[in-house]
């Protein structure tokens, strides 16, 4: 019994970001979300990939103080946010559905906090 409580207590902070992100999306754009081991945030959204890509580039550009680098053919972009290199990508998964991936590295180490911040910003901008 005590091991179960300890396990739940240790795992709770890992899922709080997912719950906060899902609760923060009012219009129902987010279909699913997961966080990979390397602190990469992945979410499926119910939006056209072209619209999502345009919005994601704008969100990253607004979050970065420096110009961002984009590859429109691959739908990937990178920029610097709070001293971390942030990489975003958008891929089509189904008709009017796509997947967004956001990762961040600061000093060569994965930074989930900054990745989550940019991911949440993209979702908020898509919901407008």
C-alpha positions in Angstrom: 0.0 0.0 0.0 2.8 2.5 0.9 4.6 1.7 -2.3 1.6 2.5 -4.3 1.1 5.9 -2.6 4.8 6.6 -3.0 4.7 5.7 -6.7 1.7 8.0 -7.3 3.3 10.8 -5.4 6.5 10.5 -7.4 4.6 10.3 -10.8 2.1 13.1 -10.1 4.4 16.0 -11.1 5.2 14.3 -14.4 1.5 14.4 -15.4 0.6 17.9 -14.1 1.9 19.6 -17.2 -0.2 17.4 -19.4 -3.3 18.2 -17.4 -2.6 21.9 -17.3 -2.1 22.0 -21.1 -5.3 20.0 -21.7 -7.3 22.2 -19.4 -5.8 25.4 -20.9 -7.2 24.5 -24.3 -10.7 26.0 -24.3 -11.8 25.5 -27.9 -11.0 21.8 -28.1 -8.1 22.0 -30.6 -5.9 19.5 -28.7 -6.8 15.8 -29.4 -4.0 14.2 -27.5 -0.7 15.0 -25.8 2.3 13.1 -24.6 5.8 14.0 -23.3 8.7 11.9 -24.6 11.7 10.9 -22.5 13.8 13.7 -24.0 11.2 16.3 -22.8 9.8 16.6 -26.3 6.1 17.7 -26.2 4.0 16.0 -28.8 0.3 16.8 -29.5 -2.3 16.0 -32.0 -4.5 18.9 -32.9 -7.7 19.1 -34.9 -6.5 21.7 -37.4 -5.2 21.7 -41.0 -1.4 21.2 -41.1 -0.8 24.4 -43.2 -2.8 26.6 -40.8 -1.1 24.9 -37.8 2.4 25.4 -39.4 1.8 29.1 -40.1 0.6 29.6 -36.5 3.5 27.6 -35.0 6.0 29.6 -36.9 4.4 32.9 -35.7 4.3 31.6 -32.1 8.0 30.7 -32.2 8.9 33.9 -33.8 7.1 35.9 -31.2 8.7 33.9 -28.4 12.2 34.4 -29.8 14.2 37.6 -29.6 16.3 36.5 -32.6 15.2 35.5 -36.1 14.1 31.9 -36.5 15.2 29.4 -39.1 12.5 27.6 -41.1 12.2 24.8 -43.5 8.8 25.1 -45.1 9.1 21.9 -47.1 9.7 19.8 -43.9 7.6 22.1 -41.7 10.4 22.5 -39.2 11.6 25.6 -37.4 14.2 26.5 -34.8 14.8 29.5 -32.7 16.2 30.7 -29.4 13.9 31.1 -26.5 15.3 32.1 -23.0 18.7 30.9 -24.1 17.5 27.5 -25.3 17.4 26.2 -28.8 13.8 25.3 -29.5 12.8 23.1 -32.5 9.2 22.7 -33.7 7.8 20.5 -36.3 4.3 20.0 -37.8 3.3 16.8 -39.6 0.0 15.8 -41.2 -1.6 12.8 -39.5 -5.1 12.7 -41.0 -7.5 15.0 -42.8 -7.7 18.2 -40.8 -5.5 16.7 -38.1 -1.8 17.1 -37.5 1.0 16.5 -35.0 3.1 19.2 -33.3 6.4 18.4 -31.8 8.3 20.9 -29.6 11.7 20.2 -28.0 14.2 22.6 -26.3 17.8 22.2 -25.3 19.7 24.6 -23.1 23.5 24.1 -22.6 23.1 20.8 -24.5 20.5 19.4 -22.1 16.8 18.9 -22.8 14.7 21.6 -21.2 11.1 20.5 -20.8 10.0 23.7 -19.1 10.8 25.8 -22.1 9.5 23.2 -24.5 6.2 23.1 -22.6 6.0 26.9 -22.6 6.4 27.1 -26.4 4.0 24.2 -26.9 1.4 25.8 -24.7 1.9 29.1 -26.6 1.3 27.4 -30.0 -1.9 25.7 -28.7 -3.2 29.0 -27.3 -2.5 30.8 -30.5 -4.2 28.0 -32.5 -7.3 28.3 -30.3 -7.9 32.0 -31.2 
